[in-house]
Amino acid sequence: MRLKKLIVEKEELISKYEKNFSGVNYYLQGVYKRDENNRSIEIYIFIDEEDLKVALAHEFGHALGLKHVFNPKAVMYDHISYPKAMIFDQTKKLYKPTLTLTQADREAFLEVCNCNK
């Protein structure tokens, strides 16, 4: 009976995670959170060290005030996430953002710091 209860609790946690942190076909890789008292970066999933660095750079960009850009190679691309099937079969992402800033990343930074005025 206790095992059945634990299984139900685990399934409820998974459902809650999927409801709060996933899109139709994607898991959210990380998030920058801010409230009155605290700021934090939470990384939920990464494949390797380079992937973790890109996720941290992306969320740190949000901490600096940067918004998403629409270049799939950019650190601040708006879909740094994983197709669900890739999570379970441990394969690499279809695209691979790197820590090299794109022109779109640079423009987003310049917009936030008002450097181009």
JOVEN-V16026 format. One record per residue. SS is DSSP state (A for helix, B for strand, O for the rest). PHI is phi in whole degrees, 0 to 359 (NA if undefined). OMEGA is omega in degrees with one decimal (999 if undefined). Layout:
# JOVEN-V16026
ss=SS phi=PHI omega=OMEGA
ss=SS phi=PHI omega=OMEGA
This chain:
# JOVEN-V16026
ss=O phi=NA omega=179.3
ss=A phi=296 omega=178.6
ss=A phi=299 omega=179.1
ss=A phi=298 omega=178.9
ss=A phi=296 omega=178.4
ss=A phi=297 omega=178.4
ss=A phi=297 omega=179.0
ss=A phi=297 omega=179.1
ss=A phi=298 omega=178.5
ss=A phi=297 omega=179.1
ss=A phi=297 omega=177.7
ss=A phi=294 omega=177.5
ss=A phi=296 omega=178.0
ss=A phi=297 omega=178.7
ss=A phi=298 omega=179.1
ss=A phi=297 omega=178.2
ss=A phi=299 omega=-178.4
ss=A phi=298 omega=179.6
ss=A phi=293 omega=-175.0
ss=A phi=274 omega=-169.6
ss=A phi=235 omega=179.4
ss=B phi=228 omega=172.9
ss=O phi=269 omega=-179.0
ss=O phi=298 omega=-176.4
ss=O phi=233 omega=-174.0
ss=B phi=228 omega=167.8
ss=B phi=265 omega=176.0
ss=B phi=286 omega=-177.5
ss=O phi=283 omega=-178.8
ss=B phi=194 omega=-178.5
ss=B phi=205 omega=171.5
ss=B phi=258 omega=-179.3
ss=B phi=244 omega=177.5
ss=B phi=215 omega=171.3
ss=O phi=225 omega=-176.5
ss=O phi=302 omega=-171.4
ss=O phi=251 omega=-170.9
ss=O phi=224 omega=171.3
ss=B phi=225 omega=-179.9
ss=B phi=207 omega=171.8
ss=B phi=244 omega=177.9
ss=B phi=241 omega=176.5
ss=B phi=251 omega=-175.0
ss=O phi=265 omega=-175.7
ss=O phi=202 omega=173.8
ss=O phi=205 omega=-175.7
ss=O phi=266 omega=-178.3
ss=O phi=212 omega=-176.5
ss=A phi=298 omega=178.8
ss=A phi=298 omega=178.5
ss=A phi=298 omega=177.3
ss=A phi=297 omega=179.5
ss=A phi=298 omega=179.1
ss=A phi=296 omega=179.2
ss=A phi=298 omega=178.6
ss=A phi=295 omega=178.1
ss=A phi=298 omega=179.1
ss=A phi=299 omega=-178.2
ss=A phi=290 omega=175.3
ss=A phi=296 omega=174.4
ss=A phi=303 omega=176.1
ss=A phi=298 omega=178.7
ss=A phi=299 omega=177.5
ss=O phi=279 omega=179.5
ss=O phi=103 omega=-179.6
ss=O phi=286 omega=176.1
ss=O phi=259 omega=177.9
ss=O phi=292 omega=173.2
ss=B phi=240 omega=-172.1
ss=O phi=249 omega=175.8
ss=O phi=250 omega=-176.4
ss=O phi=301 omega=178.2
ss=O phi=268 omega=-176.5
ss=O phi=280 omega=174.6
ss=O phi=300 omega=-176.7
ss=O phi=267 omega=175.3
ss=B phi=302 omega=-172.4
ss=O phi=278 omega=179.2
ss=O phi=232 omega=173.6
ss=O phi=277 omega=-176.2
ss=B phi=208 omega=-174.5
ss=B phi=241 omega=168.0
ss=B phi=300 omega=-176.9
ss=A phi=306 omega=-178.5
ss=A phi=299 omega=-179.7
ss=A phi=290 omega=178.9
ss=A phi=297 omega=-172.6
ss=A phi=279 omega=178.5
ss=A phi=257 omega=171.9
ss=O phi=61 omega=178.6
ss=O phi=272 omega=-179.9
ss=O phi=282 omega=177.4
ss=O phi=293 omega=178.2
ss=O phi=290 omega=176.0
ss=O phi=236 omega=-176.0
ss=O phi=225 omega=173.3
ss=O phi=300 omega=178.2
ss=O phi=239 omega=178.2
ss=O phi=280 omega=175.5
ss=O phi=282 omega=-178.4
ss=O phi=287 omega=175.8
ss=O phi=271 omega=175.7
ss=A phi=300 omega=178.6
ss=A phi=297 omega=176.2
ss=A phi=298 omega=-178.9
ss=A phi=298 omega=179.8
ss=A phi=296 omega=177.6
ss=A phi=297 omega=178.5
ss=A phi=295 omega=-179.8
ss=A phi=298 omega=178.3
ss=A phi=295 omega=-178.6
ss=A phi=290 omega=-176.4
ss=A phi=272 omega=-178.6
ss=O phi=56 omega=-177.1
ss=O phi=282 omega=-176.5
ss=O phi=262 omega=177.0
ss=O phi=250 omega=999
